[in-house]
């Protein structure tokens, strides 16, 4: 992530501080995520840690989903791309097909190429059938970072309210509704901004030298080399933790609380039972009241139990710390 921000924002420090553009934007993004209580999900592709379809040409990551923990909802596709573009986070290529003609062409393409299609041909075909050039381009083009082996495409139905009152236009080509116009304007803006970002951050852009020497190792480290030089996964994890600790004076750390060194009340904790107790307390059955987010988590755990997935689910308790420069400032 830190290396990506150097690529995306450059590393020019101003005349009065050693803080660089990429550091400032990285902190802005982190603060925004924490303030708005968001959880980000990335696909992280690294050839040394596993891959799909083909060994990637570059190690890279793609933002797939954003969860809003305040509302308990996920961002829509346009919201994901707007958030990503705000901080130049990489998202997938996205095409908008808005007529029956183009949708039928899309499914014809899918039927004919779903097993044999390569990235260059499929992407070219998608660009050929989409109306009005409504393609939001990724900062990491598939053929450049992954290669020509295509894992697949995801087709989503994006609904919007129809002000003309025909029930959402099921089975119809909507035209002229205010909702449609706003949606198209929103997507057109995303398309334009994606092209501007690609001009500023072309796919062949490399990480340049960095003014902040304390972060030099972090920004130049090759994860493939670290992995190859680590005898096992635990050693690899420790090596990464050491690099991060040396690079960041103040940072948030999340660690797994083990049964050995964890708090006494967690050593014998039955997480599903704790979830059931939390839900009971929210229904006026005694105990301390729980907040809405805890209730959501407890509900998910209870649902997994009802689905009898116990053998497939492993629960862990995490401890989050905010470390200060002297290691004395610690929030748990």
C-alpha positions as CSV (number, residue, x, y, z in Angstrom):
1,X,0.0,0.0,0.0
2,X,2.8,2.5,0.9
3,X,4.6,1.6,-2.3
4,X,1.4,2.2,-4.3
5,X,1.0,5.6,-2.8
6,X,4.5,6.6,-3.9
7,X,3.6,5.5,-7.4
8,X,0.2,7.3,-7.3
9,X,1.2,10.6,-5.7
10,X,4.9,11.0,-6.2
11,X,7.4,11.8,-3.4
12,X,8.0,15.6,-3.6
13,X,8.5,17.1,-0.2
14,X,7.7,20.8,0.2
15,X,10.3,23.4,1.4
16,X,9.3,23.5,5.0
17,X,8.8,19.8,5.9
18,X,10.1,16.4,5.2
19,X,6.6,15.1,4.7
20,X,6.2,14.0,1.1
21,X,3.1,14.1,-1.1
22,X,2.6,10.3,-0.9
23,X,2.9,10.3,2.9
24,X,0.4,13.2,3.2
25,X,-2.2,11.4,1.0
26,X,-1.6,8.1,2.7
27,X,-2.3,9.7,6.1
28,X,-5.3,11.5,4.6
29,X,-6.7,8.2,3.3
30,X,-6.0,6.4,6.6
31,X,-7.7,9.2,8.6
32,X,-10.7,9.2,6.2
33,X,-11.1,5.4,6.6
34,X,-11.0,5.6,10.4
35,X,-13.2,8.7,10.7
36,X,-15.9,7.2,8.5
37,X,-15.5,3.7,10.0
38,X,-14.9,2.0,6.7
39,X,-13.4,-1.5,6.1
40,X,-11.6,-2.0,2.7
41,X,-11.3,-5.3,1.0
42,X,-8.5,-5.8,-1.6
43,X,-7.4,-8.6,-3.9
44,X,-3.7,-8.8,-3.2
45,X,-1.9,-10.7,-6.0
46,X,1.7,-11.7,-5.2
47,X,3.4,-14.5,-7.2
48,X,5.3,-15.8,-4.2
49,X,2.1,-16.2,-2.1
50,X,-0.2,-17.7,-4.6
51,X,-1.8,-16.6,-7.8
52,X,-4.8,-17.3,-10.1
53,X,-4.6,-18.5,-13.7
54,X,-1.1,-17.3,-14.3
55,X,1.9,-15.9,-12.5
56,X,1.4,-12.1,-12.4
57,X,3.8,-9.8,-14.3
58,X,3.8,-7.5,-11.2
59,X,2.7,-7.8,-7.6
60,X,-0.4,-5.6,-7.3
61,X,-3.7,-5.0,-5.4
62,X,-7.2,-4.1,-6.5
63,X,-9.9,-2.6,-4.3
64,X,-12.9,-4.9,-4.4
65,X,-15.3,-3.7,-1.7
66,X,-15.9,-1.1,0.9
67,X,-18.0,-1.7,4.0
68,X,-19.5,1.1,6.0
69,X,-19.5,-0.1,9.6
70,X,-21.8,2.8,10.8
71,X,-24.7,1.9,8.5
72,X,-23.9,-1.8,8.1
73,X,-23.9,-1.5,4.3
74,X,-21.5,-1.9,1.4
75,X,-20.6,0.8,-1.1
76,X,-22.2,0.5,-4.5
77,X,-20.1,0.1,-7.6
78,X,-20.0,3.9,-8.4
79,X,-19.3,4.7,-4.7
80,X,-16.3,2.3,-4.7
81,X,-14.9,4.0,-7.8
82,X,-15.5,7.5,-6.4
83,X,-13.8,6.6,-3.2
84,X,-10.9,4.9,-5.0
85,X,-10.3,7.9,-7.3
86,X,-10.4,10.3,-4.4
87,X,-7.2,8.7,-3.1
88,X,-6.0,7.1,-6.4
89,X,-6.6,3.6,-5.1
90,X,-6.7,0.9,-7.8
91,X,-10.0,-0.6,-8.8
92,X,-11.1,-2.9,-11.6
93,X,-11.9,-1.9,-15.2
94,X,-15.7,-1.2,-15.3
95,X,-18.0,-0.9,-18.3
96,X,-21.6,0.3,-18.2
97,X,-24.1,-1.3,-20.6
98,X,-27.4,0.6,-20.5
99,X,-29.5,-0.7,-23.4
100,X,-31.0,-4.1,-24.3
101,X,-28.9,-4.1,-27.5
102,X,-25.6,-3.7,-25.6
103,X,-26.6,-6.1,-22.8
104,X,-27.5,-8.8,-25.4
105,X,-24.1,-8.2,-27.0
106,X,-22.4,-8.5,-23.6
107,X,-24.0,-11.9,-22.9
108,X,-23.2,-13.1,-26.5
109,X,-19.6,-12.2,-25.8
110,X,-19.7,-14.0,-22.5
111,X,-21.2,-17.1,-24.0
112,X,-18.6,-17.2,-26.8
113,X,-15.5,-16.4,-24.8
114,X,-16.0,-17.5,-21.2
115,X,-13.7,-20.5,-21.5
116,X,-11.2,-19.4,-24.1
117,X,-11.1,-15.6,-24.1
118,X,-7.9,-13.8,-23.4
119,X,-7.7,-10.4,-21.8
120,X,-6.6,-8.4,-24.8
121,X,-9.4,-9.8,-27.0
122,X,-12.1,-9.6,-24.3
123,X,-11.2,-6.1,-23.3
124,X,-11.2,-5.0,-26.9
125,X,-14.6,-6.6,-27.5
126,X,-16.1,-4.9,-24.4
127,X,-14.8,-1.5,-25.5
128,X,-16.4,-2.2,-28.9
129,X,-19.9,-2.9,-27.7
130,X,-20.2,-0.4,-24.8
131,X,-22.1,2.7,-25.7
132,X,-20.6,6.2,-25.5
133,X,-17.2,4.9,-24.2
134,X,-18.6,4.4,-20.7
135,X,-15.5,2.5,-19.4
136,X,-13.9,3.4,-16.1
137,X,-10.3,2.3,-16.6
138,X,-8.2,0.8,-13.9
139,X,-4.8,2.2,-12.8
140,X,-3.5,-1.4,-13.2
141,X,-4.5,-2.6,-16.7
142,X,-4.9,-6.4,-16.7
143,X,-2.6,-7.1,-19.6
144,X,0.2,-5.0,-18.0
145,X,0.2,-6.2,-14.4
146,X,-1.4,-9.7,-14.6
147,X,-0.9,-10.8,-18.2
148,X,-3.2,-12.1,-20.9
149,X,-4.7,-15.0,-18.9
150,X,-8.2,-13.8,-17.9
151,X,-9.7,-15.2,-14.7
152,X,-13.2,-14.0,-15.6
153,X,-15.6,-11.1,-15.7
154,X,-18.2,-10.0,-13.2
155,X,-21.6,-8.9,-14.5
156,X,-23.7,-6.8,-12.1
157,X,-27.2,-5.4,-12.4
158,X,-27.1,-1.8,-11.2
159,X,-30.6,-0.5,-10.4
160,X,-31.7,3.0,-9.9
161,X,-35.1,4.6,-9.1
162,X,-37.1,5.7,-12.1
163,X,-38.8,9.1,-11.7
164,X,-41.2,8.2,-14.6
165,X,-43.0,5.8,-12.3
166,X,-42.9,2.6,-14.4
167,X,-41.6,0.5,-11.6
168,X,-37.9,0.8,-12.3
169,X,-38.2,0.0,-16.0
170,X,-38.0,-3.8,-15.7
171,X,-37.4,-5.2,-19.2
172,X,-37.4,-1.7,-20.7
173,X,-34.7,0.6,-22.1
174,X,-35.0,3.6,-19.8
175,X,-34.6,6.9,-21.5
176,X,-35.1,10.4,-20.3
177,X,-35.6,9.7,-16.6
178,X,-33.9,12.0,-14.1
179,X,-32.4,9.0,-12.3
180,X,-30.9,7.7,-15.5
181,X,-29.4,11.1,-16.5
182,X,-27.9,11.5,-13.1
183,X,-26.5,8.0,-13.2
184,X,-25.0,8.5,-16.6
185,X,-23.5,11.8,-15.7
186,X,-21.9,10.2,-12.6
187,X,-20.4,7.4,-14.6
188,X,-19.2,9.7,-17.4
189,X,-17.3,11.8,-14.7
190,X,-15.8,8.6,-13.3
191,X,-14.7,7.6,-16.9
192,X,-13.1,10.9,-17.5
193,X,-11.3,11.0,-14.1
194,X,-10.0,7.5,-14.6
195,X,-8.3,8.6,-17.9
196,X,-6.8,11.6,-16.2
197,X,-5.4,9.5,-13.4
198,X,-3.8,7.1,-16.0
199,X,-2.1,10.2,-17.6
200,X,-0.8,11.2,-14.2
201,X,0.1,7.7,-13.2
202,X,0.9,5.7,-16.3
203,X,1.2,1.9,-15.9
204,X,4.9,1.9,-16.5
205,X,5.6,4.5,-13.8
206,X,8.2,3.2,-11.3
207,X,8.8,4.2,-7.7
208,X,11.3,7.0,-7.5
209,X,13.8,8.0,-4.8
210,X,12.3,9.0,-1.5
211,X,13.3,12.0,0.6
212,X,12.4,10.3,3.9
213,X,15.3,8.0,4.6
214,X,13.5,6.3,7.5
215,X,11.1,4.8,5.0
216,X,13.6,4.0,2.3
217,X,13.6,0.3,3.1
218,X,9.8,0.1,3.2
219,X,9.4,1.7,-0.2
220,X,12.2,-0.2,-2.0
221,X,11.6,-3.6,-0.4
222,X,10.9,-6.5,-2.8
223,X,8.4,-8.8,-1.1
224,X,9.4,-11.7,-3.4
225,X,13.0,-11.4,-2.1
226,X,11.9,-11.3,1.5
227,X,9.8,-14.4,1.0
228,X,12.5,-16.3,-0.7
229,X,15.0,-15.5,2.1
230,X,12.5,-16.6,4.8
231,X,12.7,-20.2,5.9
232,X,9.0,-20.4,6.8
233,X,5.8,-18.3,6.9
234,X,6.3,-17.2,10.5
235,X,9.8,-15.8,9.6
236,X,8.3,-14.0,6.6
237,X,5.7,-12.4,8.8
238,X,8.3,-11.3,11.4
239,X,10.4,-9.8,8.7
240,X,7.5,-7.7,7.3
241,X,6.6,-6.6,10.9
242,X,10.2,-5.5,11.4
243,X,10.2,-3.5,8.2
244,X,7.0,-1.8,9.1
245,X,8.0,-1.0,12.7
246,X,11.3,0.6,11.5
247,X,9.5,2.7,8.9
248,X,6.6,4.1,10.9
249,X,7.1,5.9,14.2
250,X,3.3,5.9,15.0
251,X,1.0,3.3,13.5
252,X,-1.9,1.2,14.3
253,X,-1.2,-2.5,14.8
254,X,-3.6,-5.4,14.9
255,X,-2.5,-8.7,16.4
256,X,-4.1,-12.0,17.2
257,X,-4.7,-12.5,20.9
258,X,-3.6,-16.0,21.7
259,X,-5.0,-18.2,24.4
260,X,-1.6,-18.2,26.1
261,X,-0.9,-14.5,26.5
262,X,-4.5,-13.2,26.1
263,X,-6.6,-11.7,28.9
264,X,-7.9,-14.3,31.3
265,X,-11.6,-13.9,30.2
266,X,-10.6,-14.8,26.6
267,X,-8.5,-17.9,27.4
268,X,-11.6,-20.0,27.7
269,X,-13.9,-17.9,25.6
270,X,-16.6,-19.6,23.6
271,X,-17.1,-17.0,20.8
272,X,-20.5,-18.4,19.6
273,X,-21.8,-18.4,23.2
274,X,-20.5,-14.9,23.7
275,X,-22.4,-13.9,20.6
276,X,-25.6,-15.5,21.9
277,X,-25.2,-13.7,25.2
278,X,-24.8,-10.4,23.5
279,X,-28.0,-10.9,21.5
280,X,-29.9,-11.9,24.6
281,X,-28.8,-8.6,26.3
282,X,-30.1,-6.6,23.4
283,X,-33.5,-8.2,23.8
284,X,-33.9,-7.1,27.4
285,X,-32.7,-10.4,29.0
286,X,-30.2,-8.8,31.3
287,X,-26.5,-8.2,31.0
288,X,-24.8,-5.1,29.6
289,X,-26.3,-3.5,26.6
290,X,-24.3,-3.8,23.4
291,X,-23.8,-1.4,20.5
292,X,-25.3,-1.9,17.1
293,X,-22.0,-3.0,15.5
294,X,-21.5,-5.7,18.2
295,X,-25.0,-6.8,17.6
296,X,-24.4,-7.1,13.8
297,X,-21.2,-9.2,14.4
298,X,-23.0,-11.4,17.0
299,X,-25.9,-12.0,14.5
300,X,-23.5,-13.1,11.8
301,X,-21.8,-15.6,14.2
302,X,-25.2,-16.9,15.3
303,X,-26.3,-17.4,11.7
304,X,-23.1,-19.3,10.9
305,X,-23.9,-21.6,13.9
306,X,-27.4,-22.2,12.6
307,X,-25.9,-23.2,9.2
308,X,-23.8,-25.8,11.0
309,X,-20.6,-24.5,9.6
310,X,-18.6,-24.9,12.8
311,X,-16.0,-27.1,11.3
312,X,-15.4,-24.6,8.5
313,X,-15.2,-21.4,10.7
314,X,-12.3,-20.5,12.9
315,X,-12.7,-17.6,15.3
316,X,-9.9,-15.3,16.4
317,X,-9.8,-12.3,18.8
318,X,-7.7,-9.4,17.6
319,X,-6.1,-6.6,19.7
320,X,-5.6,-3.2,18.1
321,X,-2.9,-0.9,19.4
322,X,-1.8,2.7,18.5
323,X,1.9,2.8,19.2
324,X,3.7,6.0,20.0
325,X,7.3,6.8,19.2
326,X,8.5,5.9,22.8
327,X,6.2,2.8,22.9
328,X,4.6,4.3,26.0
329,X,1.6,5.7,24.2
330,X,-0.6,2.7,23.7
331,X,-4.3,2.5,23.2
332,X,-6.0,-0.9,23.3
